[in-house]
Amino acid sequence: MDKQHFLQYAGRYPVAAAIKSQEEREKALDSEVALLFLLKGDAFKVADFVQQAHQRGKGVAVHIDLLSGIGKDRAGVNYLQEIGVDAIITSHSQLIAAGREAGVTTIQRLLLLDKATLERGVKTIGRANPDLVEVLPGIIFPEIAPQLRKLLPGPFIGGGFIRTFAEVAHIHQAGALLCSSSTSALWNTSPINPEKASNW
């Protein structure tokens, strides 16, 4: 999936399901979300999940850094592309380049612990040039958004510690394209229209 298609999926529902267990996979497949972020699992069991998601009109992003049974390298990215994964999530710039060559959407994580990690992360992401940047913890995105938008082109995803639709709305209003959350209550019946909340 290229960036434009990913953005279209993101516009369908304001939250991506962040998934770590089999139970969460099943809930996410049956939910209203359009994008599924697989944060844990066995690489050799991903293909079936991707197929099920595609049959239900959903896209799948895989956090390659956290996936077992696969190399964190170009060959690993190519394998994920071959089984139909739509996007990769990573903290490593070399995998962003590999994802771009493989034709999958690339999401680079920016973990904000303090001013120093912000400065280092912005420089790293600026060089890697991913399709999207996932800011963690996403709950602080509204506070940091004005500074981030001056430093990076985005689009931005807010991920982590997002538990209510009010928080989702606040993050979207601050300019995020999407939120990712493991709170399954956010995977259905959102009152938020992402097209009105984001200019991406």
C-alpha positions as CSV (number, residue, x, y, z in Angstrom):
1,M,0.0,0.0,0.0
2,D,1.4,3.4,-0.9
3,K,1.1,6.5,1.2
4,Q,-1.9,7.9,-0.6
5,H,-3.9,4.7,-0.1
6,F,-2.8,4.6,3.6
7,L,-4.1,8.2,4.1
8,Q,-7.4,7.2,2.6
9,Y,-7.7,4.3,5.0
10,A,-6.8,6.6,7.9
11,G,-9.6,9.0,6.8
12,R,-12.2,6.3,7.3
13,Y,-11.9,5.9,11.1
14,P,-9.9,8.1,13.5
15,V,-8.3,5.3,15.5
16,A,-6.1,2.4,14.5
17,A,-6.3,-0.8,16.6
18,A,-3.0,-1.4,18.4
19,I,-2.9,-5.2,18.7
20,K,-0.7,-7.5,20.9
21,S,-2.7,-10.7,21.4
22,Q,-4.9,-13.2,19.5
23,E,-8.0,-12.0,21.4
24,E,-7.3,-8.4,20.3
25,R,-6.8,-9.6,16.7
26,E,-10.2,-11.1,16.6
27,K,-11.8,-8.0,18.2
28,A,-10.1,-5.7,15.8
29,L,-11.1,-7.7,12.8
30,D,-14.8,-7.4,13.9
31,S,-14.5,-3.7,14.7
32,E,-15.1,-0.5,12.7
33,V,-11.4,0.4,12.5
34,A,-9.9,0.6,9.0
35,L,-6.2,0.1,10.1
36,L,-4.8,-2.6,12.3
37,F,-1.3,-2.0,13.9
38,L,0.2,-5.4,14.8
39,L,2.6,-4.8,17.6
40,K,3.6,-8.3,18.5
41,G,3.5,-11.8,17.1
42,D,5.1,-14.6,15.0
43,A,6.1,-13.5,11.6
44,F,5.0,-16.8,10.1
45,K,1.4,-16.3,11.4
46,V,1.1,-12.8,10.0
47,A,0.1,-13.9,6.5
48,D,-3.2,-15.4,7.6
49,F,-4.1,-12.3,9.6
50,V,-3.3,-10.0,6.7
51,Q,-5.5,-12.0,4.4
52,Q,-8.4,-11.9,6.9
53,A,-8.0,-8.2,7.4
54,H,-8.0,-7.5,3.6
55,Q,-11.1,-9.6,3.2
56,R,-12.8,-7.2,5.6
57,G,-11.5,-4.1,3.9
58,K,-8.9,-3.3,6.5
59,G,-5.2,-2.4,6.1
60,V,-2.4,-3.9,8.3
61,A,0.7,-2.2,9.6
62,V,3.3,-4.4,11.3
63,H,5.9,-3.3,13.9
64,I,8.8,-5.1,12.4
65,D,11.1,-4.3,15.4
66,L,8.8,-6.3,17.7
67,L,7.9,-9.2,15.4
68,S,9.5,-12.6,16.3
69,G,11.0,-15.0,13.7
70,I,12.0,-12.3,11.2
71,G,15.2,-10.4,10.5
72,K,15.2,-6.7,11.2
73,D,16.6,-6.0,7.7
74,R,15.8,-5.6,4.0
75,A,15.0,-9.3,3.6
76,G,12.5,-9.1,6.5
77,V,10.8,-6.0,5.0
78,N,10.6,-7.7,1.6
79,Y,9.0,-10.8,3.3
80,L,6.3,-8.7,4.9
81,Q,5.6,-6.9,1.6
82,E,5.3,-10.3,-0.2
83,I,2.7,-11.6,2.3
84,G,0.6,-8.4,1.8
85,V,1.5,-6.2,4.7
86,D,0.5,-2.6,3.9
87,A,2.9,-0.7,6.2
88,I,5.8,-1.2,8.5
89,I,6.3,0.5,11.8
90,T,9.9,0.9,13.1
91,S,12.3,3.0,15.1
92,H,15.2,2.3,12.7
93,S,16.0,4.5,9.8
94,Q,17.6,1.7,7.7
95,L,14.2,-0.1,7.7
96,I,12.5,3.0,6.5
97,A,14.7,3.0,3.4
98,A,14.0,-0.7,2.9
99,G,10.3,-0.2,3.2
100,R,10.4,2.6,0.7
101,E,12.2,0.4,-1.8
102,A,9.7,-2.4,-1.2
103,G,6.7,-0.1,-1.9
104,V,5.1,-0.3,1.6
105,T,4.0,2.7,3.6
106,T,6.6,3.5,6.3
107,I,5.9,4.7,9.8
108,Q,8.8,5.8,12.1
109,R,8.2,6.0,15.8
110,L,9.3,9.1,17.8
111,L,9.5,8.3,21.5
112,L,9.5,11.6,23.5
113,L,11.1,11.3,26.9
114,D,12.6,14.8,27.2
115,K,14.0,17.7,25.1
116,A,17.1,15.7,24.2
117,T,15.2,12.7,22.7
118,L,13.0,15.2,20.8
119,E,16.1,16.8,19.2
120,R,17.8,13.5,18.4
121,G,14.6,12.0,17.1
122,V,13.7,14.9,14.8
123,K,17.2,14.8,13.3
124,T,17.0,11.0,12.7
125,I,13.5,11.2,11.2
126,G,14.4,14.2,9.1
127,R,17.2,12.1,7.4
128,A,15.1,9.0,7.1
129,N,12.0,10.8,5.6
130,P,9.3,8.2,6.5
131,D,5.8,8.5,5.1
132,L,4.4,9.1,8.6
133,V,5.6,9.7,12.1
134,E,4.1,8.0,15.2
135,V,4.5,10.2,18.3
136,L,4.7,8.3,21.6
137,P,3.1,8.8,24.1
138,G,0.4,10.1,21.9
139,I,-1.5,11.7,24.7
140,I,1.0,14.5,24.8
141,F,0.8,15.2,21.1
142,P,-1.4,18.3,21.5
143,E,1.2,19.9,23.8
144,I,4.1,19.2,21.5
145,A,2.3,19.5,18.1
146,P,3.2,23.2,17.4
147,Q,6.9,22.5,17.8
148,L,6.8,19.2,15.8
149,R,4.9,20.8,12.9
150,K,7.7,23.3,12.6
151,L,10.4,20.6,12.6
152,L,8.9,17.8,10.6
153,P,6.5,17.6,7.7
154,G,4.3,14.9,9.1
155,P,1.7,13.5,8.8
156,F,1.6,12.5,12.5
157,I,0.0,9.6,14.4
158,G,-0.5,9.8,18.1
159,G,0.1,6.5,19.9
160,G,0.0,5.4,23.5
161,F,-2.0,6.2,26.6
162,I,-5.1,7.2,24.6
163,R,-8.2,5.9,26.3
164,T,-11.2,8.1,25.5
165,F,-12.9,9.6,22.5
166,A,-12.3,13.0,24.0
167,E,-8.6,12.4,24.0
168,V,-8.8,11.2,20.4
169,A,-10.7,14.3,19.4
170,H,-8.2,16.5,21.1
171,I,-5.3,14.8,19.3
172,H,-7.0,15.1,16.0
173,Q,-7.8,18.8,16.6
174,A,-4.0,19.3,17.3
175,G,-3.3,18.1,13.7
176,A,-2.7,14.3,14.0
177,L,-3.9,12.2,11.1
178,L,-4.7,9.2,13.3
179,C,-4.5,7.8,16.8
180,S,-3.4,4.2,17.6
181,S,-4.8,2.6,20.7
182,S,-5.1,-0.7,22.4
183,T,-8.3,0.4,24.1
184,S,-10.8,-1.7,22.3
185,A,-13.7,0.6,23.3
186,L,-12.3,3.1,20.8
187,W,-12.5,0.7,17.9
188,N,-16.3,1.1,17.4
189,T,-18.8,3.8,17.0
190,S,-16.6,6.9,17.0
191,P,-18.4,10.2,17.2
192,I,-15.4,11.9,15.5
193,N,-15.2,12.8,11.9
194,P,-11.4,12.6,11.1
195,E,-11.9,14.6,7.8
196,K,-13.0,17.6,9.9
197,A,-10.4,17.1,12.5
198,S,-7.3,16.9,10.4
199,N,-5.9,18.8,7.4
200,W,-3.6,16.0,6.2
